[in-house]
Amino acid sequence: MNLIESSDYNDLSRKAANVISAQVILKPDCVLGLATGSTPIGTYRQLIEWYNKGDIDFSKVTTVNLDEYCGLSPDNSQSYRYFMNHNLFRHINIDIKNTYVPNGLAKDYEEECRRYDNLISKLGGIDLQLLGIGHNGHIGFNEPDVSFEKTTHIVHLDESTIQANARFFETIDEVPKKAITMGIKSIMQAKKVLLIAGGPDKKGIIERALHGPVTPDVPASILQFHPDLTVVYCFE
């Protein structure tokens, strides 16, 4: 486990972007697992800045996102496909056909879960998986549970997650209650994992996840078993 402390959010973003850019430079046709949420935005902005300077080339990169809300179309401003397009993909030279996000409008969600797992397998797995962490320890939308969900699955979002996401919607009733999320197995099989956490409100859950017992009640705690985990954090 490689722990990297940052002085502030901008420093965190630069350090996280440096890990990702190093992966792309080392393997130009790599598969990146990407995350959404407020924490990665600065990382994506830094990658865009370096791309604009000619320091990094995404033309051969493939991406797979962790999750998507059930019931939201790709052009819905709160969908994760929309988030990725507007915060990263449209600003770099990645082939949009090589960017994958679960289909939140799938007619058969169980089939969509199987399709997504097969896709990751066909791609040869994930070279570097970027993760944020929820206040309850969720990674992707793998919520606290009695067991670790291994494969892509449908999850009923925890009330704390719904409340945390409510700021992105006009009313809490509009917040989706279900999501498709990559499973723990796919995350743990990534060759490298990069976990980022910012803000004083994340200090407690990071301590529990990285230094407490490994338990599905804190899904991120499974990362203690990953052979190549980097954590970039700032609690200021």
Beta strands, then each sheet from edge to edge (+ up, - down):
strand 1: 2-5
strand 2: 31-34
strand 3: 62-65
strand 4: 67-69
strand 5: 99-100
strand 6: 128-131
strand 7: 153-156
strand 8: 178-181
strand 9: 192-198
strand 10: 229-234
sheet 1: 1+ 10+ 9+ 6+ 2+ 3+ 5+
sheet 2: 4+ 8- 7+
end
